[in-house]
Amino acid sequence: MSKPNHILRPGKRPAKPSEKPVARRAEAPTATSTAIAATHNALRGSLLNCFAAVPRGAEELAAAELAALKIGAVNPGKGGVAFRTDQAGLYRANLWLRTASRVLVQLSQFPCSGPAELYTGVHAIAWQELITPDMTLAVDCSLRDSALTHSGFVALKTKDAVVDRIREACGSRPNVDTAMPDVRINVHLHKNVCTVSLDSSGDSLDRRGYRLERNEAPLRETLAAAVVALTGWDGSIPLADPMCGSGTIPVEAALLAAHIPSGLHRGFGFQRWLDFDKILWEGICAEAEAGIRPLPLGLITGFDLDSRALSLARRNTDNAGLSGQIHYFHAALQDFQPEGDKGVVIINPPYGIRLGEEDDLRELYCQIGDIMKKQCRGWTGYVLTGNLELAKYIGLKASRRFVLFNGAIECRLLKYDLY
Ligand SMILES: C[S@@+](CC[C@H](N)C(=O)[O-])C[C@H]1O[C@@H](n2cnc3c(N)ncnc32)[C@H](O)[C@@H]1O
């Protein structure tokens, strides 16, 4: 197992603990500032109000993952899961969550119908306790059903309020770095209620760190993990992907079965925060690494017609610390015949139709049905596709259908019991 790199990047670092905290100016307390001071104490002390953003369709899976991490007060909703945890729970959630795209820590929530309310609400947060002038920041913004409709404007106004507050307290202000900020601020406006959070993940969690190059139609890692979770596969029977492309499904399945945390090979936003607890984090990583187990020979196999995709799959597998533990074969679907009398076969066929490709794809989907029926008896088949018209050509009756989103594309994971 290669040594994981837990440090996001060298160079400028947050101030050392001895350089903080920056003195707060005396201010007359207001209802808002009192509420926010309480939120800040929570950020340092016991429980944090968190929100795991999750691709639609995977909310219950992420909630189950959080429960498995012994994180309580889990409340799944549309597009994410709210939960409360302490600093250790926040670190664990980032390290382990396979189906979430980021974990936000809420700082403040206030009514907001215009620029003045936005500025006042954001400015009321004691930013100087979270960001020093020599750190960099970025603001991400999402808006829904609100009076403010321009996300660029909201991000700019938020940034102004943050840097003004820090300048007032410290005499100078931090710079913006949209690519690799020390602190990523998230502003979400929904029905004129503004929620301001810190993004503890930094880069989105689907960037596990093992996929360095992309093939034509790679599956997002979080979606592949959601697919594996929905099949209920637990590593006790074989799993095969006959159209594995860059290997995302086999790699995510292997990470799960080997008990390798999805974030073991990457860094996180919280590692640059002023309150980052390195000893706590290293303990959590060491505990996770101690639980990793090797996979039995032949447990997970991947096949593809495209040898370039297969070399990517092999490279991704090596990068994920799984060298030699997933077996790849250069083969056409037509020749796919899994070994063993039971297992799970997951197929993610192409479904983007370019002009002139329709006939070929219809034929391919017919073949998927035939191969599953004739050559995978005793196995359970799953097909993930974003094209329901093509799915009809499989010609078998699905025993279950799950709705999942691949970015903006609504997909179906179809389950087939193959007798
Ligand atoms: C949508 S991509 C799969 C992407 C993959 N899940 C990933 O994450 O990279 C479909 C794959 O099917 C492969 N493919 C297409 N026709 C095939 C066939 N007849 N037999 C085997 N593989 C085929 C393509 O080479 C491509 O890699």
The ligand as an SDF file (V2000), in Angstrom:
LIG
                    3D

 27 29  0  0  0  0  0  0  0  0999 V2000
  -20.1220    4.3430  -20.6230 C   0  0  0  0  0  0  0  0  0  0  0  0
  -18.5810    3.5750  -20.8540 S   0  0  0  0  0  0  0  0  0  0  0  0
  -18.2590    2.8720  -19.2870 C   0  0  0  0  0  0  0  0  0  0  0  0
  -17.6160    3.8630  -18.3870 C   0  0  0  0  0  0  0  0  0  0  0  0
  -17.0750    3.2720  -17.1280 C   0  0  0  0  0  0  0  0  0  0  0  0
  -18.1240    2.9160  -16.1910 N   0  0  0  0  0  0  0  0  0  0  0  0
  -16.0890    4.2460  -16.4980 C   0  0  0  0  0  0  0  0  0  0  0  0
  -16.3410    4.7040  -15.3910 O   0  0  0  0  0  0  0  0  0  0  0  0
  -15.0970    4.5920  -17.1370 O   0  0  0  0  0  0  0  0  0  0  0  0
  -18.9520    2.1770  -21.8060 C   0  0  0  0  0  0  0  0  0  0  0  0
  -17.7850    1.2760  -22.0910 C   0  0  0  0  0  0  0  0  0  0  0  0
  -18.2580    0.1670  -22.8570 O   0  0  0  0  0  0  0  0  0  0  0  0
  -17.2340   -0.2610  -23.7250 C   0  0  0  0  0  0  0  0  0  0  0  0
  -17.8620   -1.0250  -24.7920 N   0  0  0  0  0  0  0  0  0  0  0  0
  -18.6430   -0.6080  -25.8030 C   0  0  0  0  0  0  0  0  0  0  0  0
  -19.0600   -1.6430  -26.5400 N   0  0  0  0  0  0  0  0  0  0  0  0
  -18.5450   -2.7610  -25.9890 C   0  0  0  0  0  0  0  0  0  0  0  0
  -18.6280   -4.1540  -26.2800 C   0  0  0  0  0  0  0  0  0  0  0  0
  -19.3430   -4.5950  -27.2950 N   0  0  0  0  0  0  0  0  0  0  0  0
  -17.9480   -4.9990  -25.4910 N   0  0  0  0  0  0  0  0  0  0  0  0
  -17.2280   -4.5670  -24.4310 C   0  0  0  0  0  0  0  0  0  0  0  0
  -17.1080   -3.2570  -24.1100 N   0  0  0  0  0  0  0  0  0  0  0  0
  -17.7590   -2.3710  -24.8890 C   0  0  0  0  0  0  0  0  0  0  0  0
  -16.5940    1.0270  -24.1700 C   0  0  0  0  0  0  0  0  0  0  0  0
  -15.2660    0.7980  -24.6250 O   0  0  0  0  0  0  0  0  0  0  0  0
  -16.6590    1.8910  -22.9070 C   0  0  0  0  0  0  0  0  0  0  0  0
  -15.4610    1.8010  -22.1980 O   0  0  0  0  0  0  0  0  0  0  0  0
  1  2  1  0
  2  3  1  0
  2 10  1  0
  3  4  1  0
  4  5  1  0
  5  6  1  0
  5  7  1  0
  7  8  2  0
  7  9  1  0
 10 11  1  0
 11 12  1  0
 11 26  1  0
 12 13  1  0
 13 14  1  0
 13 24  1  0
 14 15  1  0
 14 23  1  0
 15 16  2  0
 16 17  1  0
 17 18  1  0
 17 23  2  0
 18 19  1  0
 18 20  2  0
 20 21  1  0
 21 22  2  0
 22 23  1  0
 24 25  1  0
 24 26  1  0
 26 27  1  0
M  CHG  2   2   1   9  -1
M  END
$$$$
